[in-house]
Structure formats: structure tokens, C-alpha cells
Amino acid sequence: MLGFKSSSSASATLEGIEVTHMIRKKQFNPNGSGFVQFATLAG
């Protein structure tokens, strides 16, 4: 089966991808750790 069963799963996946791209581009807070920034953005 293709796709997501719920919109919350799709939303969480897209947010994770977005955060990953921001980390790769080094657009996260340099004063905090990458994990803290990820947790803040991922909610």
C-alpha cells in the first residue's frame, strides 16, 4: 500500500524531512546542540 494511513503520520514525516534538510544546510542554532534544535523544531 502506498501513502500514509493518517494525516498526522504524513505531517510528522514531512516535518522530519524539513528539519533534516535544515540541519544539513547548517541553518540550526549554533549555540545549541543539533538534537536540541531538532527536538524544538519537530515539536
N, CA, C and O atoms as a CHARMM CRD file, in Angstrom:
* protein
*
  172
    1    1 MET  N      0.83900  -1.17400   0.00000 PROA 1      0.00000
    2    1 MET  CA     0.00000   0.00000   0.00000 PROA 1      0.00000
    3    1 MET  C      0.89200   1.24800   0.00000 PROA 1      0.00000
    4    1 MET  O      1.84800   1.34000   0.77000 PROA 1      0.00000
    5    2 LEU  N      0.57700   2.16500  -0.83700 PROA 2      0.00000
    6    2 LEU  CA     1.32500   3.41800  -0.92400 PROA 2      0.00000
    7    2 LEU  C      0.61900   4.51000  -0.13600 PROA 2      0.00000
    8    2 LEU  O     -0.60500   4.49800  -0.00200 PROA 2      0.00000
    9    3 GLY  N      1.37600   5.43100   0.37100 PROA 3      0.00000
   10    3 GLY  CA     0.81800   6.57200   1.07900 PROA 3      0.00000
   11    3 GLY  C      0.78200   6.37400   2.57100 PROA 3      0.00000
   12    3 GLY  O      1.34100   5.41400   3.10100 PROA 3      0.00000
   13    4 PHE  N      0.11900   7.29100   3.24400 PROA 4      0.00000
   14    4 PHE  CA     0.02600   7.27900   4.69800 PROA 4      0.00000
   15    4 PHE  C     -1.40300   6.95300   5.10200 PROA 4      0.00000
   16    4 PHE  O     -2.35600   7.29200   4.40000 PROA 4      0.00000
   17    5 LYS  N     -1.53700   6.29100   6.24200 PROA 5      0.00000
   18    5 LYS  CA    -2.87200   5.95900   6.73600 PROA 5      0.00000
   19    5 LYS  C     -3.52600   7.13000   7.44000 PROA 5      0.00000
   20    5 LYS  O     -4.75200   7.22600   7.49700 PROA 5      0.00000
   21    6 SER  N     -2.70700   8.01900   7.97700 PROA 6      0.00000
   22    6 SER  CA    -3.28800   9.17500   8.66400 PROA 6      0.00000
   23    6 SER  C     -2.51300  10.43100   8.29900 PROA 6      0.00000
   24    6 SER  O     -1.34200  10.38300   7.92300 PROA 6      0.00000
   25    7 SER  N     -3.19600  11.53800   8.42200 PROA 7      0.00000
   26    7 SER  CA    -2.53900  12.80600   8.08400 PROA 7      0.00000
   27    7 SER  C     -1.49100  13.18100   9.12700 PROA 7      0.00000
   28    7 SER  O     -0.53200  13.88500   8.81200 PROA 7      0.00000
   29    8 SER  N     -1.66300  12.72100  10.36200 PROA 8      0.00000
   30    8 SER  CA    -0.66000  13.04300  11.38200 PROA 8      0.00000
   31    8 SER  C      0.66500  12.33800  11.08400 PROA 8      0.00000
   32    8 SER  O      1.73100  12.89500  11.34500 PROA 8      0.00000
   33    9 SER  N      0.61100  11.12600  10.54300 PROA 9      0.00000
   34    9 SER  CA     1.84400  10.42200  10.16000 PROA 9      0.00000
   35    9 SER  C      2.54500  11.14400   9.01100 PROA 9      0.00000
   36    9 SER  O      3.76800  11.28700   9.01000 PROA 9      0.00000
   37   10 ALA  N      1.76800  11.59100   8.04700 PROA 10     0.00000
   38   10 ALA  CA     2.34000  12.32000   6.91200 PROA 10     0.00000
   39   10 ALA  C      2.95800  13.63300   7.37800 PROA 10     0.00000
   40   10 ALA  O      4.03900  14.01000   6.92400 PROA 10     0.00000
   41   11 SER  N      2.28500  14.31800   8.26900 PROA 11     0.00000
   42   11 SER  CA     2.78500  15.58900   8.77900 PROA 11     0.00000
   43   11 SER  C      4.09400  15.40500   9.54100 PROA 11     0.00000
   44   11 SER  O      5.03900  16.17200   9.35300 PROA 11     0.00000
   45   12 ALA  N      4.14800  14.39800  10.39400 PROA 12     0.00000
   46   12 ALA  CA     5.36300  14.14300  11.16800 PROA 12     0.00000
   47   12 ALA  C      6.53300  13.78100  10.26200 PROA 12     0.00000
   48   12 ALA  O      7.66100  14.21600  10.49600 PROA 12     0.00000
   49   13 THR  N      6.27300  12.99700   9.24200 PROA 13     0.00000
   50   13 THR  CA     7.32700  12.61200   8.30800 PROA 13     0.00000
   51   13 THR  C      7.86200  13.81900   7.55000 PROA 13     0.00000
   52   13 THR  O      9.07400  13.98100   7.41200 PROA 13     0.00000
   53   14 LEU  N      6.96800  14.66100   7.06100 PROA 14     0.00000
   54   14 LEU  CA     7.39200  15.85200   6.31800 PROA 14     0.00000
   55   14 LEU  C      8.14800  16.82500   7.20900 PROA 14     0.00000
   56   14 LEU  O      9.11100  17.44800   6.76000 PROA 14     0.00000
   57   15 GLU  N      7.73300  16.96800   8.45900 PROA 15     0.00000
   58   15 GLU  CA     8.45800  17.84500   9.38200 PROA 15     0.00000
   59   15 GLU  C      9.85900  17.31100   9.63900 PROA 15     0.00000
   60   15 GLU  O     10.81400  18.08300   9.72000 PROA 15     0.00000
   61   16 GLY  N      9.98600  16.00200   9.76600 PROA 16     0.00000
   62   16 GLY  CA    11.29400  15.39200   9.96800 PROA 16     0.00000
   63   16 GLY  C     12.21500  15.61400   8.78800 PROA 16     0.00000
   64   16 GLY  O     13.39900  15.90300   8.96300 PROA 16     0.00000
   65   17 ILE  N     11.67700  15.48100   7.58700 PROA 17     0.00000
   66   17 ILE  CA    12.46700  15.71400   6.37700 PROA 17     0.00000
   67   17 ILE  C     12.91500  17.16900   6.31900 PROA 17     0.00000
   68   17 ILE  O     14.05900  17.46100   5.97200 PROA 17     0.00000
   69   18 GLU  N     12.01100  18.07100   6.65800 PROA 18     0.00000
   70   18 GLU  CA    12.32000  19.50000   6.64300 PROA 18     0.00000
   71   18 GLU  C     13.43500  19.83600   7.63600 PROA 18     0.00000
   72   18 GLU  O     14.35100  20.59400   7.31700 PROA 18     0.00000
   73   19 VAL  N     13.35000  19.26700   8.84000 PROA 19     0.00000
   74   19 VAL  CA    14.36400  19.50900   9.86200 PROA 19     0.00000
   75   19 VAL  C     15.70600  18.93400   9.42600 PROA 19     0.00000
   76   19 VAL  O     16.74900  19.55500   9.63200 PROA 19     0.00000
   77   20 THR  N     15.67900  17.74600   8.82300 PROA 20     0.00000
   78   20 THR  CA    16.91600  17.13400   8.33400 PROA 20     0.00000
   79   20 THR  C     17.59400  18.02800   7.30400 PROA 20     0.00000
   80   20 THR  O     18.81300  18.19700   7.34000 PROA 20     0.00000
   81   21 HSD  N     16.82900  18.59500   6.39800 PROA 21     0.00000
   82   21 HSD  CA    17.39900  19.49100   5.38700 PROA 21     0.00000
   83   21 HSD  C     17.98700  20.74300   6.03200 PROA 21     0.00000
   84   21 HSD  O     19.03800  21.22700   5.61000 PROA 21     0.00000
   85   22 MET  N     17.31000  21.26700   7.05500 PROA 22     0.00000
   86   22 MET  CA    17.83000  22.45400   7.74200 PROA 22     0.00000
   87   22 MET  C     19.15300  22.13700   8.43700 PROA 22     0.00000
   88   22 MET  O     20.07400  22.95400   8.42500 PROA 22     0.00000
   89   23 ILE  N     19.24800  20.95900   9.03900 PROA 23     0.00000
   90   23 ILE  CA    20.48700  20.57600   9.71700 PROA 23     0.00000
   91   23 ILE  C     21.61200  20.43400   8.70400 PROA 23     0.00000
   92   23 ILE  O     22.73200  20.87700   8.95900 PROA 23     0.00000
   93   24 ARG  N     21.33300  19.82500   7.56300 PROA 24     0.00000
   94   24 ARG  CA    22.35400  19.67000   6.51900 PROA 24     0.00000
   95   24 ARG  C     22.84500  21.00900   6.00500 PROA 24     0.00000
   96   24 ARG  O     24.02400  21.16600   5.68900 PROA 24     0.00000
   97   25 LYS  N     21.92900  21.98700   5.92100 PROA 25     0.00000
   98   25 LYS  CA    22.30500  23.31500   5.44200 PROA 25     0.00000
   99   25 LYS  C     22.91800  24.16900   6.54800 PROA 25     0.00000
  100   25 LYS  O     23.29100  25.31900   6.31600 PROA 25     0.00000
  101   26 LYS  N     23.01900  23.60800   7.73700 PROA 26     0.00000
  102   26 LYS  CA    23.55700  24.30200   8.91100 PROA 26     0.00000
  103   26 LYS  C     22.75600  25.55400   9.24300 PROA 26     0.00000
  104   26 LYS  O     23.32200  26.60100   9.55700 PROA 26     0.00000
  105   27 GLN  N     21.43900  25.43500   9.16900 PROA 27     0.00000
  106   27 GLN  CA    20.54600  26.54000   9.48500 PROA 27     0.00000
  107   27 GLN  C     19.99100  26.43100  10.89900 PROA 27     0.00000
  108   27 GLN  O     19.00700  27.09500  11.22400 PROA 27     0.00000
  109   28 PHE  N     20.59600  25.61800  11.73400 PROA 28     0.00000
  110   28 PHE  CA    20.12900  25.49000  13.10200 PROA 28     0.00000
  111   28 PHE  C     20.96300  26.36400  14.01600 PROA 28     0.00000
  112   28 PHE  O     22.00100  26.88900  13.61100 PROA 28     0.00000
  113   29 ASN  N     20.51300  26.51900  15.24000 PROA 29     0.00000
  114   29 ASN  CA    21.14100  27.39900  16.21900 PROA 29     0.00000
  115   29 ASN  C     22.54400  26.89700  16.57400 PROA 29     0.00000
  116   29 ASN  O     22.66500  25.78500  17.08600 PROA 29     0.00000
  117   30 PRO  N     23.59500  27.66000  16.32600 PROA 30     0.00000
  118   30 PRO  CA    24.94200  27.20200  16.63400 PROA 30     0.00000
  119   30 PRO  C     25.23100  27.14000  18.13700 PROA 30     0.00000
  120   30 PRO  O     26.18900  26.48700  18.55200 PROA 30     0.00000
  121   31 ASN  N     24.42000  27.80900  18.95300 PROA 31     0.00000
  122   31 ASN  CA    24.63700  27.79300  20.40200 PROA 31     0.00000
  123   31 ASN  C     24.10700  26.52900  21.06200 PROA 31     0.00000
  124   31 ASN  O     24.56200  26.15900  22.14400 PROA 31     0.00000
  125   32 GLY  N     23.15300  25.86400  20.42300 PROA 32     0.00000
  126   32 GLY  CA    22.58200  24.64900  20.98400 PROA 32     0.00000
  127   32 GLY  C     23.04700  23.43600  20.20200 PROA 32     0.00000
  128   32 GLY  O     23.59900  23.55800  19.10800 PROA 32     0.00000
  129   33 SER  N     22.81800  22.26400  20.77500 PROA 33     0.00000
  130   33 SER  CA    23.20000  21.04900  20.06800 PROA 33     0.00000
  131   33 SER  C     22.20300  20.76900  18.94900 PROA 33     0.00000
  132   33 SER  O     21.08700  21.28900  18.96300 PROA 33     0.00000
  133   34 GLY  N     22.59800  19.96000  17.99600 PROA 34     0.00000
  134   34 GLY  CA    21.71700  19.58800  16.89500 PROA 34     0.00000
  135   34 GLY  C     20.48000  18.86900  17.36800 PROA 34     0.00000
  136   34 GLY  O     19.39200  19.07300  16.82900 PROA 34     0.00000
  137   35 PHE  N     20.63900  18.00600  18.39700 PROA 35     0.00000
  138   35 PHE  CA    19.49200  17.27100  18.91000 PROA 35     0.00000
  139   35 PHE  C     18.47300  18.19700  19.55300 PROA 35     0.00000
  140   35 PHE  O     17.27000  18.02900  19.35200 PROA 35     0.00000
  141   36 VAL  N     18.94000  19.17300  20.32200 PROA 36     0.00000
  142   36 VAL  CA    18.01900  20.11600  20.97800 PROA 36     0.00000
  143   36 VAL  C     17.25800  20.91000  19.93100 PROA 36     0.00000
  144   36 VAL  O     16.05100  21.11000  20.06400 PROA 36     0.00000
  145   37 GLN  N     17.93600  21.35800  18.90600 PROA 37     0.00000
  146   37 GLN  CA    17.29700  22.11200  17.83600 PROA 37     0.00000
  147   37 GLN  C     16.28600  21.23500  17.10200 PROA 37     0.00000
  148   37 GLN  O     15.19000  21.68900  16.77300 PROA 37     0.00000
  149   38 PHE  N     16.65600  19.97600  16.84500 PROA 38     0.00000
  150   38 PHE  CA    15.74600  19.04300  16.17500 PROA 38     0.00000
  151   38 PHE  C     14.49300  18.83100  17.01800 PROA 38     0.00000
  152   38 PHE  O     13.37800  18.86600  16.49600 PROA 38     0.00000
  153   39 ALA  N     14.67100  18.61300  18.30700 PROA 39     0.00000
  154   39 ALA  CA    13.53300  18.38400  19.18600 PROA 39     0.00000
  155   39 ALA  C     12.63000  19.61200  19.24700 PROA 39     0.00000
  156   39 ALA  O     11.40800  19.47900  19.30800 PROA 39     0.00000
  157   40 THR  N     13.21800  20.79600  19.23200 PROA 40     0.00000
  158   40 THR  CA    12.43500  22.02900  19.25900 PROA 40     0.00000
  159   40 THR  C     11.61100  22.19200  17.99200 PROA 40     0.00000
  160   40 THR  O     10.43000  22.53300  18.05900 PROA 40     0.00000
  161   41 LEU  N     12.22400  21.95100  16.84000 PROA 41     0.00000
  162   41 LEU  CA    11.51800  22.13400  15.56800 PROA 41     0.00000
  163   41 LEU  C     10.52200  21.01400  15.29800 PROA 41     0.00000
  164   41 LEU  O      9.46800  21.25800  14.71000 PROA 41     0.00000
  165   42 ALA  N     10.83400  19.80400  15.71300 PROA 42     0.00000
  166   42 ALA  CA     9.96000  18.66600  15.45100 PROA 42     0.00000
  167   42 ALA  C      8.71700  18.68600  16.35300 PROA 42     0.00000
  168   42 ALA  O      7.69500  18.08200  16.02600 PROA 42     0.00000
  169   43 GLY  N      8.81600  19.37400  17.46900 PROA 43     0.00000
  170   43 GLY  CA     7.67200  19.51300  18.35400 PROA 43     0.00000
  171   43 GLY  C      7.52100  18.36800  19.24500 PROA 43     0.00000
  172   43 GLY  O      6.59600  18.33500  20.05600 PROA 43     0.00000
